[in-house]
Amino acid sequence: MIFANHAHVFPKEIFENGTLDHLKKMMDDCGIDKAVAFAFFPRDSWKDNAPTEWLAKELKGQNDIVGFGTIDFKSKDLRAEVDRVADMGFKGIKLHPAYQQFAINSEEAFKVYERAEELGLFISFHCGMHWYRLADVRPILFDEVAWNFPKLRFSMEHLGGFHFFHEALAVMCNNSSNPENPTVFSGWTSVSDRDGLSAWTLTREQLETIILQTGEDRSIFGLDFPYKDTPYIQYEMERYRTLNISDSAKEKILGGTLKKILGM
């Protein structure tokens, strides 16, 4: 079973090609059985600024889409924000420190991590440059998250990209003392070399190095829908299948590890 992480979905009035129907079409075209869909981030311009609630309604009766909520960092009660995600039956949270403009190791963010750890929620973090103060979002700061919340499971999506790959890999390797119950994962999302070396490209050698140094059970395939299209995803899935790694590692990257994390 192909089970992909990291699809952003939107109401049609916000992103016409980013709806659940468009995501399902991509999944069919790529042979993907299940996907994790993220609620969009709160925005003042939307008429009903409750994206997690919106996604919960959209996913009723859907068997092939798993929902992750988002957190409004303007809220006065961040722990309650996390409770709301869990109460809706979601299995995780999407956080984007640069876009949401919070420091990874800030007091406010730690409130979110603490409650997510208590509730067993998985967090998918954007990891890497994104036009915000680097001192607040450098991947090395995720080591502080792992250190302070040793039972919190999370993925570093994009694994730092072209600029910060080695920092993110160091965080993974530094938090590998319990291989039977890993907590820090790499998100293989938007890391293609199809169009040359972009800000997010990871080379075949780097991808193989992730498996060599961190094992087969800590890497997760992601879509970055709707920002990446069907040909991009098809290319990247084929690239993963031709890496010089074991067949079992490929199966885990393309769904096995995510299935285990989320208890599917």
NORJOHU-V774493 format. One record per residue. RES is the residue in one small letter. SS is DSSP state (H for helix, E for strand, - for the rest). PHI is phi in whole degrees, -180 to 180 (NA if undefined). NEAR is the number of other ideal C-beta (glycine too) atoms within 8 Angstrom. Layout:
# NORJOHU-V774493
res->RES ss->SS phi->PHI near->NEAR
res->RES ss->SS phi->PHI near->NEAR
This chain:
# NORJOHU-V774493
res->m ss->- phi->NA near->6
res->i ss->- phi->-89 near->12
res->f ss->E phi->-129 near->14
res->a ss->E phi->-106 near->16
res->n ss->E phi->-93 near->16
res->h ss->E phi->69 near->14
res->a ss->E phi->-116 near->15
res->h ss->E phi->-88 near->12
res->v ss->- phi->-125 near->14
res->f ss->- phi->-141 near->10
res->p ss->- phi->-64 near->8
res->k ss->- phi->-58 near->7
res->e ss->- phi->-72 near->3
res->i ss->- phi->-93 near->9
res->f ss->- phi->-146 near->10
res->e ss->- phi->-59 near->5
res->n ss->- phi->-97 near->6
res->g ss->- phi->-112 near->12
res->t ss->- phi->-83 near->12
res->l ss->H phi->-61 near->11
res->d ss->H phi->-63 near->6
res->h ss->H phi->-67 near->11
res->l ss->H phi->-62 near->16
res->k ss->H phi->-63 near->10
res->k ss->H phi->-64 near->8
res->m ss->H phi->-60 near->14
res->m ss->H phi->-59 near->12
res->d ss->H phi->-62 near->8
res->d ss->H phi->-67 near->8
res->c ss->H phi->-101 near->11
res->g ss->- phi->71 near->6
res->i ss->- phi->-99 near->12
res->d ss->- phi->-84 near->9
res->k ss->E phi->-138 near->13
res->a ss->E phi->-149 near->15
res->v ss->E phi->-92 near->16
res->a ss->E phi->-110 near->15
res->f ss->E phi->-94 near->13
res->a ss->- phi->-64 near->14
res->f ss->- phi->-73 near->11
res->f ss->- phi->-78 near->9
res->p ss->- phi->-54 near->9
res->r ss->- phi->-146 near->8
res->d ss->- phi->-66 near->5
res->s ss->- phi->-77 near->3
res->w ss->- phi->-87 near->9
res->k ss->- phi->-63 near->3
res->d ss->- phi->-124 near->5
res->n ss->- phi->-80 near->9
res->a ss->- phi->-143 near->7
res->p ss->H phi->-63 near->12
res->t ss->H phi->-67 near->13
res->e ss->H phi->-64 near->8
res->w ss->H phi->-59 near->11
res->l ss->H phi->-65 near->14
res->a ss->H phi->-58 near->12
res->k ss->H phi->-67 near->7
res->e ss->H phi->-65 near->9
res->l ss->- phi->-91 near->11
res->k ss->- phi->-60 near->6
res->g ss->- phi->82 near->4
res->q ss->- phi->-91 near->8
res->n ss->- phi->-100 near->4
res->d ss->- phi->-107 near->8
res->i ss->E phi->-125 near->13
res->v ss->E phi->-108 near->10
res->g ss->E phi->-95 near->14
res->f ss->E phi->-119 near->16
res->g ss->E phi->-90 near->14
res->t ss->- phi->-126 near->15
res->i ss->- phi->-117 near->13
res->d ss->- phi->-92 near->8
res->f ss->- phi->-74 near->9
res->k ss->- phi->-83 near->4
res->s ss->- phi->-66 near->9
res->k ss->- phi->-82 near->2
res->d ss->- phi->-132 near->6
res->l ss->H phi->-71 near->12
res->r ss->H phi->-63 near->10
res->a ss->H phi->-66 near->8
res->e ss->H phi->-61 near->12
res->v ss->H phi->-67 near->15
res->d ss->H phi->-58 near->10
res->r ss->H phi->-62 near->10
res->v ss->H phi->-61 near->16
res->a ss->H phi->-66 near->10
res->d ss->H phi->-63 near->6
res->m ss->- phi->-84 near->11
res->g ss->- phi->86 near->7
res->f ss->- phi->-75 near->13
res->k ss->- phi->-98 near->10
res->g ss->E phi->-168 near->13
res->i ss->E phi->-135 near->16
res->k ss->E phi->-104 near->11
res->l ss->E phi->-126 near->13
res->h ss->- phi->-132 near->10
res->p ss->H phi->-53 near->15
res->a ss->H phi->-70 near->12
res->y ss->H phi->-65 near->9
res->q ss->H phi->-85 near->10
res->q ss->- phi->57 near->7
res->f ss->- phi->-133 near->10
res->a ss->- phi->-77 near->10
res->i ss->- phi->-56 near->14
res->n ss->- phi->-104 near->8
res->s ss->- phi->-79 near->9
res->e ss->H phi->-61 near->5
res->e ss->H phi->-64 near->9
res->a ss->H phi->-64 near->13
res->f ss->H phi->-62 near->10
res->k ss->H phi->-63 near->10
res->v ss->H phi->-67 near->15
res->y ss->H phi->-63 near->13
res->e ss->H phi->-60 near->10
res->r ss->H phi->-71 near->12
res->a ss->H phi->-63 near->12
res->e ss->H phi->-62 near->11
res->e ss->H phi->-62 near->6
res->l ss->H phi->-93 near->9
res->g ss->- phi->74 near->4
res->l ss->- phi->-85 near->13
res->f ss->E phi->-88 near->12
res->i ss->E phi->-117 near->14
res->s ss->E phi->-102 near->17
res->f ss->E phi->-98 near->13
res->h ss->E phi->-66 near->11
res->c ss->E phi->-136 near->14
res->g ss->E phi->138 near->14
res->m ss->- phi->-57 near->10
res->h ss->- phi->-162 near->9
res->w ss->- phi->57 near->4
res->y ss->- phi->-145 near->10
res->r ss->- phi->-55 near->5
res->l ss->H phi->-64 near->7
res->a ss->H phi->-60 near->6
res->d ss->H phi->-90 near->13
res->v ss->H phi->-130 near->14
res->r ss->- phi->-59 near->10
res->p ss->H phi->-56 near->14
res->i ss->H phi->-59 near->8
res->l ss->H phi->-68 near->12
res->f ss->H phi->-67 near->15
res->d ss->H phi->-66 near->11
res->e ss->H phi->-66 near->9
res->v ss->H phi->-64 near->13
res->a ss->H phi->-64 near->15
res->w ss->H phi->-68 near->7
res->n ss->H phi->-82 near->8
res->f ss->- phi->-133 near->10
res->p ss->- phi->-67 near->7
res->k ss->- phi->-103 near->6
res->l ss->- phi->-77 near->12
res->r ss->- phi->-97 near->10
res->f ss->E phi->-153 near->14
res->s ss->E phi->-114 near->13
res->m ss->E phi->-99 near->17
res->e ss->E phi->-70 near->13
res->h ss->E phi->75 near->13
res->l ss->E phi->45 near->17
res->g ss->E phi->85 near->14
res->g ss->H phi->67 near->15
res->f ss->H phi->-59 near->9
res->h ss->H phi->-83 near->8
res->f ss->H phi->-126 near->12
res->f ss->H phi->-54 near->12
res->h ss->H phi->-69 near->7
res->e ss->H phi->-63 near->11
res->a ss->H phi->-66 near->16
res->l ss->H phi->-62 near->15
res->a ss->H phi->-62 near->10
res->v ss->H phi->-62 near->15
res->m ss->H phi->-61 near->16
res->c ss->H phi->-68 near->9
res->n ss->H phi->-73 near->8
res->n ss->- phi->-122 near->10
res->s ss->- phi->-127 near->11
res->s ss->- phi->-76 near->4
res->n ss->- phi->-125 near->7
res->p ss->H phi->-63 near->8
res->e ss->H phi->-75 near->4
res->n ss->H phi->-135 near->5
res->p ss->- phi->-67 near->12
res->t ss->- phi->-122 near->12
res->v ss->E phi->-112 near->14
res->f ss->E phi->-124 near->15
res->s ss->E phi->-102 near->14
res->g ss->E phi->-100 near->15
res->w ss->E phi->-84 near->14
res->t ss->- phi->-129 near->12
res->s ss->- phi->55 near->9
res->v ss->- phi->-114 near->12
res->s ss->- phi->-69 near->13
res->d ss->- phi->-104 near->10
res->r ss->- phi->-58 near->6
res->d ss->- phi->-109 near->5
res->g ss->- phi->90 near->5
res->l ss->- phi->-86 near->5
res->s ss->- phi->-95 near->8
res->a ss->- phi->-64 near->8
res->w ss->- phi->-114 near->11
res->t ss->- phi->-61 near->12
res->l ss->- phi->-117 near->12
res->t ss->- phi->-76 near->7
res->r ss->H phi->-57 near->9
res->e ss->H phi->-62 near->6
res->q ss->H phi->-66 near->9
res->l ss->H phi->-63 near->13
res->e ss->H phi->-65 near->11
res->t ss->H phi->-65 near->9
res->i ss->H phi->-56 near->14
res->i ss->H phi->-67 near->13
res->l ss->H phi->-61 near->6
res->q ss->H phi->-92 near->8
res->t ss->H phi->-118 near->12
res->g ss->- phi->95 near->8
res->e ss->- phi->-84 near->10
res->d ss->- phi->-105 near->9
res->r ss->- phi->-131 near->12
res->s ss->E phi->-127 near->15
res->i ss->E phi->-135 near->13
res->f ss->E phi->-73 near->15
res->g ss->E phi->-132 near->14
res->l ss->E phi->-95 near->14
res->d ss->E phi->58 near->10
res->f ss->E phi->-63 near->15
res->p ss->- phi->-94 near->12
res->y ss->- phi->-74 near->6
res->k ss->- phi->-117 near->10
res->d ss->- phi->-97 near->7
res->t ss->H phi->-60 near->8
res->p ss->H phi->-58 near->6
res->y ss->H phi->-62 near->10
res->i ss->H phi->-67 near->13
res->q ss->H phi->-61 near->10
res->y ss->H phi->-61 near->10
res->e ss->H phi->-70 near->12
res->m ss->H phi->-61 near->12
res->e ss->H phi->-67 near->8
res->r ss->H phi->-62 near->11
res->y ss->H phi->-63 near->13
res->r ss->H phi->-70 near->8
res->t ss->- phi->-107 near->5
res->l ss->- phi->-67 near->11
res->n ss->- phi->-85 near->4
res->i ss->- phi->-137 near->8
res->s ss->- phi->-70 near->6
res->d ss->H phi->-62 near->5
res->s ss->H phi->-67 near->7
res->a ss->H phi->-64 near->11
res->k ss->H phi->-62 near->12
res->e ss->H phi->-63 near->9
res->k ss->H phi->-71 near->12
res->i ss->H phi->-61 near->13
res->l ss->H phi->-86 near->13
res->g ss->H phi->153 near->15
res->g ss->H phi->-62 near->10
res->t ss->H phi->-68 near->13
res->l ss->H phi->-64 near->14
res->k ss->H phi->-59 near->10
res->k ss->H phi->-69 near->8
res->i ss->H phi->-57 near->10
res->l ss->- phi->-91 near->11
res->g ss->- phi->66 near->5
res->m ss->- phi->-87 near->7
